[in-house]
Amino acid sequence: MGPGNGRAFAQRFVAGGYQVALCARRQEIVEAEAKALGEAAAGYVVDATDDRSMEDCFRAIEREQGPIDTLIYNAGNAKWGTIDDIAPAELLPGFDVNVAGLVRATQSVLPGMRARGTGNIIVVGAGAALRGRPATLGFAAAKAAQRSAAQSLARQLGPEGIHVALLILDGVIDIETTMARMSDKPKEFFLAAAGIADAAFTLTEQDKQAWTFELDLRPYVENW
């Protein structure tokens, strides 16, 4: 849960009639965001790299808010730098959050979704999953692995009625602090978090005879 995509996802799904569980490592963040959204939201502390933390978080959500219909996995972490900057061991935290964290979250929601024969798992990926640039070695590797993991999940769980979809975000999100730091860029340069959230919500409403797995999102001026 953060000020960019996380907040936009929460706002869009509350507007769409969902009861929303906001998850992050810091309690003060989820409490503040949940308070801003009102009675339709509640905050939970979770560490995406810890098996027990993930299990406890999702059990608490189900106990307090009921069955989980949609999971949006928006956690991410990676070491930035080139081959000259990164030690092999520094790649591992990125894989732990982007890949193992996705597996932990999916395993936590899967029993309930399987019991009902329905559900949505939306994975927030990145354009780096499709093309590695020199300074994105760690990020690109972790996101490429996440993409492959999401595809494996989609191919397995689709026939069980569970829709797994991947958002490929190709651009810089329009977070206020980021836009201030990149004040030389026009508004059109940034990828709109609200637009990303709209796209994610649409994925949850698709006819299962026409499901999307991978959806690329980028600003209309992006040179891709």
N, CA, C and O of each residue as an XYZ file, in Angstrom:
896
protein
N       0.850     -1.186      0.000
C       0.000      0.000      0.000
C       0.883      1.232      0.000
O       1.730      1.392      0.879
N       0.694      2.097     -0.972
C       1.493      3.301     -1.059
C       0.694      4.441     -1.648
O      -0.488      4.274     -1.948
N       1.317      5.608     -1.824
C       0.605      6.793     -2.290
C       0.296      6.806     -3.776
O      -0.444      7.677     -4.234
N       0.835      5.877     -4.539
C       0.605      5.843     -5.982
C      -0.436      4.816     -6.364
O      -1.634      5.029     -6.174
N       0.027      3.692     -6.908
C      -0.887      2.651     -7.346
C      -1.734      2.104     -6.205
O      -2.936      1.895     -6.372
N      -1.122      1.871     -5.046
C      -1.858      1.280     -3.932
C      -3.076      2.104     -3.560
O      -4.172      1.564     -3.413
N      -2.896      3.391     -3.407
C      -4.018      4.271     -3.057
C      -5.058      4.289     -4.169
O      -6.259      4.249     -3.901
N      -4.603      4.348     -5.409
C      -5.531      4.382     -6.539
C      -6.337      3.091     -6.642
O      -7.540      3.130     -6.899
N      -5.682      1.946     -6.442
C      -6.410      0.671     -6.440
C      -7.487      0.683     -5.368
O      -8.637      0.326     -5.624
N      -7.105      1.094     -4.169
C      -8.062      1.094     -3.058
C      -9.257      1.992     -3.358
O     -10.403      1.596     -3.141
N      -8.996      3.185     -3.849
C     -10.090      4.121     -4.141
C     -11.014      3.568     -5.221
O     -12.235      3.679     -5.112
N     -10.438      2.975     -6.258
C     -11.262      2.466     -7.357
C     -12.116      1.281     -6.930
O     -13.282      1.182     -7.314
N     -11.545      0.388     -6.144
C     -12.307     -0.792     -5.755
C     -13.360     -0.461     -4.697
O     -14.419     -1.088     -4.673
N     -13.092      0.504     -3.832
C     -14.129      0.973     -2.920
C     -15.271      1.587     -3.722
O     -16.441      1.326     -3.443
N     -14.932      2.401     -4.715
C     -15.964      3.001     -5.564
C     -16.750      1.947     -6.322
O     -17.921      2.151     -6.644
N     -16.109      0.819     -6.607
C     -16.777     -0.267     -7.312
C     -17.554     -1.198     -6.419
O     -18.075     -2.207     -6.896
N     -17.652     -0.893     -5.119
C     -18.476     -1.671     -4.218
C     -17.743     -2.698     -3.382
O     -18.376     -3.476     -2.669
N     -16.433     -2.717     -3.454
C     -15.647     -3.674     -2.682
C     -15.431     -3.211     -1.245
O     -15.364     -2.012     -0.977
N     -15.325     -4.155     -0.333
C     -14.715     -3.935      0.969
C     -13.227     -4.182      0.756
O     -12.854     -5.238      0.246
N     -12.374     -3.243      1.130
C     -10.962     -3.297      0.756
C     -10.068     -3.504      1.975
O     -10.228     -2.850      3.006
N      -9.124     -4.432      1.829
C      -8.094     -4.654      2.853
C      -6.787     -4.064      2.342
O      -6.281     -4.481      1.300
N      -6.246     -3.108      3.063
C      -5.008     -2.444      2.676
C      -3.846     -3.087      3.433
O      -3.881     -3.191      4.659
N      -2.828     -3.511      2.708
C      -1.718     -4.239      3.332
C      -0.396     -3.523      3.074
O      -0.109     -3.117      1.948
N       0.394     -3.374      4.116
C       1.713     -2.765      4.004
C       2.537     -3.152      5.225
O       2.010     -3.701      6.192
N       3.835     -2.862      5.174
C       4.716     -3.203      6.287
C       4.548     -2.281      7.480
O       4.813     -2.681      8.614
N       4.107     -1.043      7.239
C       4.042     -0.051      8.306
C       2.598      0.224      8.702
O       1.768      0.583      7.866
N       2.312      0.052      9.983
C       0.955      0.184     10.481
C       0.414      1.598     10.290
O      -0.758      1.774      9.956
N       1.255      2.598     10.497
C       0.755      3.974     10.398
C       0.287      4.302      8.981
O      -0.612      5.122      8.795
N       0.901      3.658      7.976
C       0.501      3.901      6.590
C      -0.882      3.318      6.323
O      -1.766      4.011      5.819
N      -1.069      2.045      6.662
C      -2.359      1.417      6.357
C      -3.484      2.024      7.188
O      -4.616      2.130      6.715
N      -3.182      2.421      8.416
C      -4.214      3.034      9.248
C      -4.659      4.368      8.666
O      -5.854      4.661      8.623
N      -3.704      5.177      8.217
C      -4.046      6.480      7.651
C      -4.825      6.327      6.349
O      -5.812      7.027      6.127
N      -4.380      5.411      5.489
C      -5.066      5.219      4.216
C      -6.467      4.652      4.428
O      -7.411      5.062      3.753
N      -6.604      3.725      5.350
C      -7.920      3.150      5.622
C      -8.876      4.193      6.195
O     -10.052      4.225      5.833
N      -8.379      5.035      7.076
C      -9.209      6.091      7.661
C      -9.721      7.036      6.574
O     -10.866      7.485      6.619
N      -8.861      7.332      5.598
C      -9.263      8.242      4.524
C     -10.361      7.633      3.654
O     -11.157      8.362      3.062
N     -10.408      6.319      3.575
C     -11.403      5.642      2.729
C     -12.701      5.354      3.450
O     -13.709      5.064      2.806
N     -12.705      5.425      4.765
C     -13.930      5.216      5.518
C     -14.188      3.766      5.879
O     -13.263      2.954      5.924
N     -15.448      3.443      6.136
C     -15.824      2.129      6.651
C     -15.591      0.995      5.668
O     -15.580     -0.169      6.069
N     -15.408      1.301      4.407
C     -15.221      0.261      3.398
C     -13.798     -0.269      3.356
O     -13.497     -1.144      2.544
N     -12.917      0.236      4.207
C     -11.513     -0.175      4.165
C     -10.987     -0.462      5.569
O     -11.430      0.124      6.557
N     -10.035     -1.376      5.619
C      -9.337     -1.683      6.870
C      -7.880     -1.963      6.545
O      -7.562     -2.445      5.457
N      -7.000     -1.664      7.482
C      -5.567     -1.817      7.250
C      -4.989     -3.022      7.978
O      -5.423     -3.377      9.074
N      -3.989     -3.646      7.338
C      -3.330     -4.826      7.903
C      -1.831     -4.722      7.657
O      -1.393     -4.306      6.584
N      -1.057     -5.102      8.655
C       0.397     -5.089      8.535
C       0.859     -6.448      8.035
O       0.438     -7.481      8.554
N       1.728     -6.449      7.024
C       2.230     -7.698      6.459
C       3.626     -7.487      5.900
O       3.966     -6.407      5.417
N       4.415     -8.528      5.974
C       5.742     -8.553      5.366
C       5.704     -9.588      4.251
O       5.560    -10.781      4.518
N       5.831     -9.143      3.008
C       5.707    -10.037      1.856
C       6.815    -11.077      1.791
O       6.716    -12.043      1.034
N       7.870    -10.888      2.579
C       8.980    -11.846      2.560
C       8.899    -12.881      3.679
O       9.803    -13.703      3.832
N       7.831    -12.845      4.455
C       7.709    -13.719      5.618
C       6.465    -14.600      5.491
O       5.346    -14.095      5.402
N       6.668    -15.918      5.483
C       5.560    -16.850      5.294
C       4.478    -16.665      6.357
O       3.299    -16.541      6.024
N       4.867    -16.645      7.625
C       3.892    -16.549      8.700
C       3.145    -15.220      8.687
O       1.938    -15.171      8.921
N       3.872    -14.156      8.413
C       3.237    -12.841      8.339
C       2.159    -12.820      7.263
O       1.074    -12.278      7.476
N       2.456    -13.408      6.113
C       1.488    -13.439      5.020
C       0.268    -14.276      5.394
O      -0.868    -13.861      5.168
N       0.506    -15.443      5.961
C      -0.605    -16.312      6.357
C      -1.489    -15.631      7.402
O      -2.714    -15.643      7.287
N      -0.870    -15.045      8.409
C      -1.629    -14.396      9.475
C      -2.440    -13.225      8.943
O      -3.583    -13.014      9.349
N      -1.844    -12.467      8.034
C      -2.539    -11.313      7.463
C      -3.814    -11.734      6.737
O      -4.879    -11.158      6.961
N      -3.708    -12.717      5.885
C      -4.871    -13.105      5.087
C      -5.926    -13.821      5.918
O      -7.120    -13.703      5.642
N      -5.497    -14.556      6.924
C      -6.484    -15.162      7.822
C      -7.251    -14.073      8.569
O      -8.462    -14.185      8.763
N      -6.556    -13.035      8.982
C      -7.222    -11.923      9.676
C      -8.216    -11.224      8.752
O      -9.317    -10.867      9.170
N      -7.822    -11.031      7.498
C      -8.733    -10.398      6.538
C      -9.996    -11.227      6.371
O     -11.103    -10.691      6.418
N      -9.836    -12.529      6.176
C     -11.000    -13.398      5.983
C     -11.872    -13.453      7.227
O     -13.098    -13.502      7.127
N     -11.250    -13.446      8.390
C     -12.002    -13.488      9.643
C     -12.797    -12.208      9.861
O     -13.929    -12.255     10.341
N     -12.216    -11.073      9.514
C     -12.839     -9.783      9.809
C     -13.670     -9.221      8.668
O     -14.612     -8.463      8.899
N     -13.324     -9.593      7.422
C     -14.015     -8.996      6.285
C     -14.698     -9.996      5.363
O     -15.448     -9.602      4.470
N     -14.452    -11.263      5.566
C     -15.112    -12.267      4.741
C     -14.223    -12.768      3.614
O     -13.037    -12.445      3.565
N     -14.793    -13.557      2.709
C     -14.018    -14.178      1.624
C     -13.304    -13.150      0.756
O     -13.817    -12.058      0.513
N     -12.117    -13.517      0.296
C     -11.320    -12.636     -0.564
C     -11.641    -12.956     -2.021
O     -11.334    -14.044     -2.509
N     -12.251    -12.014     -2.698
C     -12.626    -12.197     -4.101
C     -11.494    -11.815     -5.051
O     -11.318    -12.443     -6.095
N     -10.728    -10.788     -4.690
C      -9.699    -10.254     -5.575
C      -8.429     -9.945     -4.782
O      -8.471     -9.288     -3.742
N      -7.326    -10.425     -5.287
C      -6.005    -10.090     -4.745
C      -5.279     -9.230     -5.764
O      -5.167     -9.609     -6.930
N      -4.787     -8.082     -5.339
C      -3.912     -7.271     -6.186
C      -2.525     -7.323     -5.565
O      -2.300     -6.790     -4.478
N      -1.600     -7.968     -6.260
C      -0.237     -8.070     -5.733
C       0.599     -6.943     -6.318
O       1.011     -6.987     -7.477
N       0.842     -5.926     -5.486
C       1.499     -4.708     -5.932
C       2.845     -4.491     -5.237
O       3.447     -3.425     -5.367
N       3.318     -5.501     -4.499
C       4.594     -5.357     -3.796
C       5.751     -5.463     -4.782
O       5.680     -6.217     -5.753
N       6.802     -4.717     -4.533
C       7.961     -4.764     -5.419
C       9.222     -4.292     -4.714
O       9.176     -3.446     -3.820
N      10.337     -4.851     -5.130
C      11.627     -4.459     -4.573
C      12.707     -4.981     -5.505
O      12.545     -6.049     -6.095
N      13.794     -4.257     -5.649
C      14.901     -4.728     -6.490
C      16.118     -3.856     -6.276
O      16.009     -2.705     -5.851
N      17.276     -4.412     -6.574
C      18.533     -3.679     -6.557
C      18.750     -3.069     -7.934
O      18.731     -3.773     -8.944
N      18.952     -1.770     -7.969
C      19.199     -1.072     -9.225
C      20.702     -0.961     -9.463
O      21.481     -0.815     -8.521
N      21.093     -1.032    -10.714
C      22.490     -0.886    -11.059
C      22.872     -1.780    -12.223
O      22.086     -2.612    -12.677
N      24.087     -1.591    -12.694
C      24.600     -2.387    -13.806
C      25.363     -3.595    -13.267
O      25.460     -3.788    -12.056
N      25.898     -4.396    -14.170
C      26.696     -5.554    -13.795
C      27.931     -5.142    -12.983
O      28.478     -5.952    -12.234
N      28.364     -3.897    -13.129
C      29.515     -3.397    -12.377
C      29.151     -2.985    -10.953
O      30.030     -2.778    -10.116
N      27.854     -2.867    -10.685
C      27.411     -2.341     -9.395
C      26.817     -3.395     -8.472
O      26.740     -3.178     -7.262
N      26.399     -4.526     -9.015
C      25.584     -5.474     -8.256
C      26.349     -6.754     -7.940
O      26.968     -7.359     -8.815
N      26.295     -7.149     -6.687
C      26.807     -8.456     -6.281
C      25.689     -9.482     -6.448
O      24.523     -9.136     -6.257
N      25.996    -10.708     -6.790
C      24.942    -11.708     -7.012
C      23.937    -11.812     -5.874
O      22.738    -11.932     -6.123
N      24.403    -11.769     -4.637
C      23.501    -11.908     -3.492
C      22.497    -10.758     -3.407
O      21.432    -10.903     -2.807
N      22.839     -9.606     -4.013
C      21.945     -8.457     -3.957
C      20.733     -8.621     -4.864
O      19.792     -7.831     -4.787
N      20.745     -9.627     -5.714
C      19.589     -9.904     -6.560
C      18.478    -10.601     -5.782
O      17.307    -10.503     -6.149
N      18.836    -11.296     -4.723
C      17.894    -12.188     -4.052
C      16.699    -11.473     -3.414
O      15.584    -11.982     -3.534
N      16.858    -10.327     -2.744
C      15.680     -9.666     -2.168
C      14.621     -9.313     -3.207
O      13.426     -9.376     -2.918
N      15.045     -8.942     -4.410
C      14.083     -8.634     -5.461
C      13.255     -9.844     -5.842
O      12.048     -9.736     -6.057
N      13.904    -11.002     -5.928
C      13.179    -12.227     -6.243
C      12.269    -12.624     -5.085
O      11.181    -13.158     -5.302
N      12.712    -12.366     -3.862
C      11.913    -12.727     -2.694
C      10.592    -11.966     -2.675
O       9.543    -12.547     -2.397
N      10.640    -10.670     -2.969
C       9.417     -9.862     -2.942
C       8.578    -10.083     -4.196
O       7.375    -10.325     -4.098
N       9.193    -10.003     -5.362
C       8.430    -10.039     -6.609
C       7.912    -11.423     -6.971
O       6.834    -11.547     -7.551
N       8.661    -12.454     -6.638
C       8.278    -13.813     -7.036
C       7.793    -14.634     -5.844
O       6.645    -15.080     -5.821
N       8.661    -14.835     -4.857
C       8.253    -15.626     -3.702
C       7.087    -14.966     -2.966
O       6.203    -15.658     -2.461
N       7.080    -13.630     -2.903
C       5.971    -12.923     -2.266
C       4.659    -13.163     -2.983
O       3.619    -13.341     -2.348
N       4.707    -13.167     -4.311
C       3.511    -13.470     -5.093
C       3.021    -14.888     -4.792
O       1.821    -15.119     -4.641
N       3.948    -15.822     -4.709
C       3.576    -17.203     -4.390
C       2.956    -17.275     -2.999
O       1.944    -17.950     -2.809
N       3.546    -16.590     -2.029
C       2.997    -16.596     -0.665
C       1.566    -16.046     -0.644
O       0.672    -16.632     -0.033
N       1.368    -14.917     -1.319
C       0.044    -14.294     -1.325
C      -0.980    -15.187     -2.027
O      -2.111    -15.333     -1.562
N      -0.574    -15.779     -3.145
C      -1.487    -16.656     -3.880
C      -1.857    -17.874     -3.047
O      -3.027    -18.252     -2.995
N      -0.887    -18.486     -2.403
C      -1.174    -19.646     -1.565
C      -2.107    -19.282     -0.410
O      -2.877    -20.119      0.061
N      -2.033    -18.035      0.039
C      -2.882    -17.599      1.152
C      -4.340    -17.442      0.735
O      -5.238    -17.750      1.520
N      -4.594    -16.971     -0.481
C      -5.978    -16.749     -0.921
C      -6.558    -17.939     -1.663
O      -7.775    -18.021     -1.835
N      -5.721    -18.860     -2.105
C      -6.152    -19.925     -2.996
C      -7.185    -20.878     -2.392
O      -8.130    -21.244     -3.092
N      -7.055    -21.299     -1.133
C      -8.066    -22.224     -0.613
C      -9.491    -21.686     -0.719
O     -10.402    -22.406     -1.128
N      -9.679    -20.430     -0.353
C     -11.012    -19.841     -0.424
C     -11.508    -19.687     -1.847
O     -12.671    -19.971     -2.136
N     -10.634    -19.238     -2.738
C     -11.031    -19.070     -4.135
C     -11.377    -20.419     -4.758
O     -12.343    -20.532     -5.512
N     -10.594    -21.425     -4.445
C     -10.869    -22.760     -4.982
C     -12.204    -23.297     -4.462
O     -12.966    -23.912     -5.208
N     -12.476    -23.063     -3.201
C     -13.726    -23.549     -2.614
C     -14.934    -22.917     -3.306
O     -15.976    -23.556     -3.446
N     -14.791    -21.656     -3.739
C     -15.900    -20.965     -4.404
C     -15.855    -21.117     -5.914
O     -16.836    -20.821     -6.596
N     -14.718    -21.578     -6.447
C     -14.577    -21.748     -7.890
C     -14.494    -20.448     -8.650
O     -14.840    -20.388     -9.829
N     -14.036    -19.403     -7.981
C     -13.939    -18.095     -8.637
C     -12.953    -17.216     -7.879
O     -12.659    -17.463     -6.710
N     -12.445    -16.187     -8.554
C     -11.532    -15.245     -7.919
C     -10.674    -14.544     -8.951
O     -10.597    -14.966    -10.105
N     -10.031    -13.471     -8.527
C      -9.135    -12.691     -9.373
C      -7.813    -12.474     -8.661
O      -7.784    -12.123     -7.482
N      -6.718    -12.684     -9.380
C      -5.387    -12.374     -8.880
C      -4.728    -11.455     -9.900
O      -4.378    -11.891    -10.996
N      -4.559    -10.193     -9.546
C      -3.981     -9.194    -10.432
C      -2.559     -8.912     -9.971
O      -2.340     -8.503     -8.830
N      -1.597     -9.127    -10.851
C      -0.186     -8.942    -10.528
C       0.307     -7.671    -11.207
O       0.116     -7.490    -12.409
N       0.935     -6.803    -10.445
C       1.432     -5.540    -10.991
C       2.888     -5.730    -11.396
O       3.780     -5.802    -10.551
N       3.111     -5.810    -12.704
C       4.447     -6.010    -13.258
C       5.011     -4.728    -13.835
O       4.573     -3.632    -13.484
N       5.985     -4.869    -14.722
C       6.676     -3.699    -15.271
C       7.204     -4.003    -16.664
O       7.425     -5.158    -17.028
N       7.400     -2.937    -17.434
C       7.970     -3.090    -18.770
C       9.342     -3.724    -18.740
O       9.760     -4.329    -19.728
N      10.054     -3.602    -17.632
C      11.376     -4.206    -17.509
C      11.323     -5.722    -17.623
O      12.337     -6.356    -17.915
N      10.147     -6.314    -17.396
C      10.005     -7.762    -17.538
C      10.202     -8.212    -18.977
O      10.515     -9.373    -19.239
N      10.014     -7.279    -19.911
C      10.092     -7.605    -21.335
C      11.400     -7.175    -21.969
O      11.756     -7.651    -23.047
N      12.121     -6.273    -21.306
C      13.372     -5.778    -21.884
C      14.268     -5.228    -20.766
O      13.895     -4.298    -20.051
N      15.418     -5.807    -20.640
C      16.355     -5.346    -19.626
C      17.269     -4.267    -20.172
O      17.818     -4.395    -21.267
N      17.426     -3.208    -19.405
C      18.374     -2.152    -19.752
C      19.561     -2.242    -18.789
O      19.452     -2.864    -17.733
N      20.683     -1.632    -19.141
C      21.893     -1.814    -18.327
C      21.710     -1.568    -16.840
O      22.142     -2.380    -16.022
N      21.083     -0.474    -16.483
C      20.985     -0.118    -15.068
C      19.812     -0.779    -14.358
O      19.596     -0.539    -13.170
N      19.050     -1.611    -15.071
C      17.896     -2.273    -14.462
C      18.120     -3.767    -14.286
O      17.162     -4.539    -14.227
N      19.373     -4.176    -14.201
C      19.688     -5.607    -14.151
C      18.871     -6.344    -13.094
O      18.203     -7.329    -13.409
N      18.917     -5.883    -11.851
C      18.201     -6.566    -10.788
C      16.703     -6.473    -10.933
O      15.996     -7.462    -10.740
N      16.206     -5.287    -11.275
C      14.767     -5.068    -11.424
C      14.212     -5.878    -12.587
O      13.179     -6.534    -12.451
N      14.888     -5.836    -13.720
C      14.411     -6.558    -14.899
C      14.387     -8.061    -14.647
O      13.435     -8.741    -15.031
N      15.425     -8.577    -14.007
C      15.476    -10.010    -13.733
C      14.329    -10.436    -12.824
O      13.688    -11.457    -13.074
N      14.064     -9.657    -11.763
C      13.003    -10.004    -10.821
C      11.630     -9.904    -11.472
O      10.771    -10.754    -11.241
N      11.418     -8.872    -12.283
C      10.115     -8.695    -12.913
C       9.892     -9.706    -14.040
O       8.758    -10.123    -14.275
N      10.945    -10.100    -14.731
C      10.806    -11.143    -15.744
C      10.427    -12.467    -15.085
O       9.589    -13.206    -15.601
N      11.043    -12.759    -13.956
C      10.707    -13.978    -13.223
C       9.276    -13.912    -12.700
O       8.562    -14.915    -12.709
N       8.862    -12.742    -12.248
C       7.487    -12.578    -11.779
C       6.491    -12.815    -12.914
O       5.453    -13.449    -12.722
N       6.821    -12.300    -14.091
C       5.940    -12.497    -15.250
C       5.779    -13.987    -15.558
O       4.668    -14.454    -15.805
N       6.880    -14.725    -15.544
C       6.809    -16.156    -15.809
C       5.999    -16.876    -14.730
O       5.220    -17.780    -15.031
N       6.187    -16.472    -13.480
C       5.421    -17.074    -12.392
C       3.928    -16.796    -12.564
O       3.098    -17.687    -12.379
N       3.593    -15.554    -12.918
C       2.190    -15.206    -13.122
C       1.582    -16.003    -14.271
O       0.431    -16.433    -14.193
N       2.348    -16.197    -15.327
C       1.842    -16.980    -16.451
C       1.592    -18.426    -16.040
O       0.585    -19.019    -16.428
N       2.499    -18.992    -15.260
C       2.296    -20.351    -14.765
C       1.026    -20.437    -13.920
O       0.247    -21.381    -14.055
N       0.822    -19.453    -13.055
C      -0.380    -19.424    -12.233
C      -1.632    -19.311    -13.091
O      -2.625    -19.997    -12.846
N      -1.582    -18.447    -14.093
C      -2.754    -18.249    -14.959
C      -3.121    -19.528    -15.700
O      -4.299    -19.866    -15.821
N      -2.122    -20.230    -16.190
C      -2.376    -21.441    -16.956
C      -2.904    -22.576    -16.072
O      -3.693    -23.407    -16.523
N      -2.466    -22.602    -14.823
C      -2.963    -23.627    -13.911
C      -4.337    -23.284    -13.354
O      -5.227    -24.134    -13.320
N      -4.512    -22.038    -12.916
C      -5.708    -21.685    -12.161
C      -6.880    -21.251    -13.030
O      -8.025    -21.289    -12.580
N      -6.613    -20.840    -14.269
C      -7.702    -20.458    -15.156
C      -8.776    -21.528    -15.277
O      -9.956    -21.219    -15.109
N      -8.413    -22.774    -15.562
C      -9.423    -23.825    -15.659
C     -10.197    -24.077    -14.364
O     -11.248    -24.718    -14.383
N      -9.679    -23.574    -13.243
C     -10.382    -23.702    -11.975
C     -11.302    -22.511    -11.709
O     -11.926    -22.433    -10.651
N     -11.390    -21.572    -12.676
C     -12.266    -20.416    -12.529
C     -11.618    -19.214    -11.889
O     -12.298    -18.240    -11.566
N     -10.305    -19.267    -11.700
C      -9.587    -18.164    -11.055
C      -8.787    -17.407    -12.108
O      -7.909    -17.973    -12.760
N      -9.092    -16.152    -12.265
C      -8.489    -15.313    -13.300
C      -7.204    -14.674    -12.783
O      -7.240    -13.858    -11.862
N      -6.086    -15.039    -13.365
C      -4.798    -14.426    -13.043
C      -4.406    -13.525    -14.211
O      -4.358    -13.973    -15.357
N      -4.128    -12.264    -13.921
C      -3.781    -11.308    -14.968
C      -2.587    -10.473    -14.529
O      -2.392    -10.214    -13.341
N      -1.798    -10.061    -15.501
C      -0.580     -9.294    -15.254
C      -0.684     -7.924    -15.918
O      -0.946     -7.821    -17.116
N      -0.478     -6.889    -15.135
C      -0.386     -5.529    -15.667
C       1.076     -5.200    -15.933
O       1.892     -5.220    -15.011
N       1.410     -4.902    -17.166
C       2.757     -4.458    -17.504
C       2.747     -2.928    -17.513
O       2.208     -2.315    -18.434
N       3.333     -2.325    -16.505
C       3.352     -0.862    -16.390
C       4.621     -0.334    -17.025
O       5.726     -0.642    -16.578
N       4.460      0.450    -18.055
C       5.596      0.955    -18.822
C       5.613      2.478    -18.729
O       5.138      3.176    -19.625
N       6.163      2.973    -17.636
C       6.208      4.416    -17.454
C       6.421      4.773    -15.997
O       6.447      3.897    -15.132
N       6.572      6.044    -15.731
C       6.790      6.560    -14.382
C       5.442      6.982    -13.808
O       4.733      7.780    -14.422
N       5.082      6.459    -12.642
C       3.775      6.727    -12.054
C       3.689      8.176    -11.567
O       4.678      8.753    -11.116
N       2.494      8.748    -11.666
C       2.295     10.165    -11.332
C       2.130     10.405     -9.829
O       1.158     11.022     -9.395
N       3.076      9.919     -9.050
C       3.105     10.209     -7.621
C       3.620     11.636     -7.429
O       4.554     12.053     -8.114
N       3.023     12.380     -6.508
C       3.359     13.792     -6.357
C       4.848     14.015     -6.118
O       5.446     14.905     -6.723
N       5.445     13.221     -5.246
C       6.862     13.411     -4.937
C       7.739     13.107     -6.160
O       8.752     13.768     -6.386
N       7.338     12.107     -6.938
C       8.092     11.773     -8.147
C       7.978     12.880     -9.176
O       8.968     13.253     -9.806
N       6.776     13.406     -9.350
C       6.563     14.482    -10.317
C       7.328     15.737     -9.919
O       7.828     16.464    -10.776
N       7.417     15.989     -8.609
C       8.175     17.150     -8.133
C       9.662     16.965     -8.393
O      10.368     17.911     -8.743
N      10.127     15.723     -8.216
C      11.543     15.436     -8.453
C      11.878     15.511     -9.940
O      13.016     15.806    -10.308
N      10.891     15.245    -10.794
C      11.082     15.281    -12.247
C      10.276     16.430    -12.837
O       9.528     16.258    -13.800
N      10.447     17.601    -12.239
C       9.623     18.758    -12.597
C       9.855     19.256    -14.020
O       9.081     20.069    -14.524
N      10.913     18.774    -14.670
C      11.161     19.169    -16.050
C      10.291     18.381    -17.035
O      10.267     18.684    -18.227
N       9.581     17.374    -16.533
C       8.749     16.543    -17.396
C       7.313     17.065    -17.423
O       6.797     17.482    -16.386
N       6.658     17.052    -18.585
C       5.253     17.471    -18.651
C       4.344     16.419    -18.021
O       4.762     15.278    -17.827
N       3.122     16.786    -17.705
C       2.167     15.872    -17.081
C       1.944     14.632    -17.947
O       1.750     13.532    -17.430
N       1.974     14.817    -19.259
C       1.724     13.704    -20.171
C       2.803     12.624    -20.116
O       2.592     11.510    -20.594
N       3.937     12.946    -19.544
C       5.032     11.985    -19.435
C       4.702     10.864    -18.458
O       5.216      9.753    -18.587
N       3.836     11.154    -17.471
C       3.622     10.237    -16.366
C       2.440      9.300    -16.613
O       1.450      9.653    -17.254
N       2.589      8.104    -16.079
C       1.548      7.079    -16.158
C       0.568      7.298    -15.013
O       0.970      7.361    -13.851
N      -0.715      7.414    -15.337
C      -1.720      7.785    -14.351
C      -2.116      6.602    -13.473
O      -2.584      5.580    -13.974
N      -1.927      6.743    -12.167
C      -2.298      5.679    -11.233
C      -3.793      5.396    -11.286
O      -4.208      4.241    -11.185
N      -4.606      6.440    -11.444
C      -6.052      6.234    -11.520
C      -6.427      5.428    -12.755
O      -7.337      4.600    -12.708
N      -5.731      5.667    -13.855
C      -5.987      4.896    -15.069
C      -5.584      3.440    -14.907
O      -6.261      2.540    -15.404
N      -4.480      3.214    -14.209
C      -4.044      1.842    -13.930
C      -5.106      1.119    -13.100
O      -5.438     -0.035    -13.370
N      -5.631      1.808    -12.093
C      -6.650      1.215    -11.242
C      -7.915      0.896    -12.026
O      -8.526     -0.151    -11.809
N      -8.316      1.775    -12.927
C      -9.479      1.503    -13.785
C      -9.268      0.235    -14.599
O     -10.173     -0.589    -14.727
N      -8.056      0.085    -15.154
C      -7.747     -1.095    -15.962
C      -7.809     -2.358    -15.112
O      -8.332     -3.381    -15.555
N      -7.279     -2.292    -13.896
C      -7.314     -3.451    -13.006
C      -8.742     -3.835    -12.663
O      -9.082     -5.018    -12.647
N      -9.577     -2.848    -12.390
C     -10.970     -3.135    -12.054
C     -11.678     -3.798    -13.231
O     -12.462     -4.730    -13.051
N     -11.398     -3.314    -14.427
C     -12.011     -3.896    -15.626
C     -11.641     -5.365    -15.780
O     -12.475     -6.176    -16.184
N     -10.402     -5.713    -15.461
C      -9.973     -7.112    -15.556
C     -10.819     -8.021    -14.677
O     -11.073     -9.171    -15.036
N     -11.256     -7.516    -13.531
C     -12.038     -8.343    -12.612
C     -13.471     -8.547    -13.097
O     -14.195     -9.384    -12.557
N     -13.881     -7.797    -14.103
C     -15.257     -7.886    -14.601
C     -15.350     -8.580    -15.960
O     -16.429     -8.635    -16.550
N     -14.239     -9.107    -16.459
C     -14.246     -9.732    -17.776
C     -15.018    -11.040    -17.792
O     -15.045    -11.782    -16.810
N     -15.644    -11.302    -18.932
C     -16.260    -12.597    -19.189
C     -15.148    -13.644    -19.221
O     -14.121    -13.431    -19.865
N     -15.338    -14.760    -18.540
C     -14.274    -15.760    -18.479
C     -14.003    -16.431    -19.823
O     -13.017    -17.153    -19.974
N     -14.881    -16.192    -20.797
C     -14.631    -16.699    -22.145
C     -13.746    -15.739    -22.946
O     -13.416    -16.002    -24.102
N     -13.369    -14.623    -22.315
C     -12.500    -13.646    -22.993
C     -11.593    -12.974    -21.964
O     -11.541    -11.748    -21.865
N     -10.892    -13.792    -21.211
C     -10.005    -13.271    -20.184
C      -8.704    -12.731    -20.774
O      -8.151    -13.292    -21.720
N      -8.237    -11.644    -20.200
C      -6.911    -11.101    -20.503
C      -5.907    -11.706    -19.526
O      -6.180    -11.814    -18.330
N      -4.747    -12.096    -20.044
C      -3.656    -12.425    -19.130
C      -2.749    -11.224    -18.958
O      -2.533    -10.776    -17.832
N      -2.207    -10.687    -20.054
C      -1.209     -9.618    -19.971
C      -1.735     -8.347    -20.617
O      -2.179     -8.353    -21.765
N      -1.680     -7.259    -19.863
C      -2.191     -5.981    -20.339
C      -1.117     -4.919    -20.171
O      -0.710     -4.615    -19.049
N      -0.652     -4.351    -21.288
C       0.346     -3.283    -21.263
C      -0.331     -1.939    -21.049
O      -1.333     -1.632    -21.696
N       0.215     -1.138    -20.140
C      -0.300      0.200    -19.882
C       0.856      1.192    -19.927
O       1.889      0.990    -19.289
N       0.666      2.268    -20.690
C       1.709      3.291    -20.786
C       1.084      4.620    -21.203
O       0.006      4.628    -21.797
N       1.737      5.745    -20.905
C       1.242      7.036    -21.371
C       1.227      7.083    -22.893
O       2.043      6.435    -23.548
N       0.303      7.845    -23.449
C       0.177      7.863    -24.914
C       1.397      8.474    -25.602
O       1.592      8.275    -26.801
N       2.216      9.213    -24.859
C       3.421      9.802    -25.466
C       4.661      8.928    -25.269
O       5.748      9.282    -25.725
N       4.502      7.789    -24.591
C       5.650      6.941    -24.310
C       6.260      6.385    -25.595
O       5.538      5.883    -26.456
N       7.575      6.469    -25.728
C       8.275      5.893    -26.871
C       8.650      4.457    -26.524
O       9.636      4.216    -25.828
N       7.859      3.506    -27.014
C       8.075      2.120    -26.615
C       8.425      1.251    -27.799
O       8.640      0.050    -27.640
